[in-house]
Amino acid sequence: MNHATLSESLIYQRTLKGYSQEELAHLSSVGIRTIQRIEKGEVNPHLQTLKLLAEALEIEMNELVVVQNPNEEIFQRKWMLLIHGTPFLGFIIPFANVLIPLFIWIAKAEDNAIYDAHGRAVVNFHGTLNLILILSLGMFFILPGFNFIFTGAVVLFGITTTLVNISMALNKQKCKYPLSIPFLKPRQ
């Protein structure tokens, strides 16, 4: 979906009805922050969100947004799965958990702000994990035995966090990777 067209249409339709963002949030059951982010062009909302907004504005969905490609939401889900799922290749190819998401981020960051934010989060998280794992393996010489427990815990934490974020990215278009060093800083 074209973000500029969607944000402009939402602002136009909302002001045409004389609604504030708060009133539209109340009428549609869509959070005010979501409405603000849509109007700023920061998010690509789910179809259900668009349906709720169109119903609250008493308009057809095609008056709110012109869908250029009805399969775009499917494509976006596939890219999100690639961004969040490819780090598992790091079990087969060393450092692929960072390099493959990095290449995907480089290729897709300009296409969509969501790809940009998620790509940065994945690269930062897995870069941090790699650094911790290298330090953990280096601890073998200082604390033999303990490093195996710590390394196992780090790997388990990485797997669990990645699986949770795959689900969150596909269902809510959100991600949360804790304890990440911001190697790739967010755009200003």
Secondary structure, DSSP 8 states (H G I E B T S, - for coil): --HHHHHHHHHHHHHHHT--HHHHHHHHT--HHHHHHHHTT-----HHHHHHHHHHHTS-HHHH---S-TTHHHHHHHHHHHHHHGGGGGGTSTTHHHHHHHHHHHHHTTT-HHHHHHHHHHHHHHHHHHHHHHHHHHGGGTSTTHHHHHHHHHHHHHHHHHHHHHHHHHHHS----TT---SS----
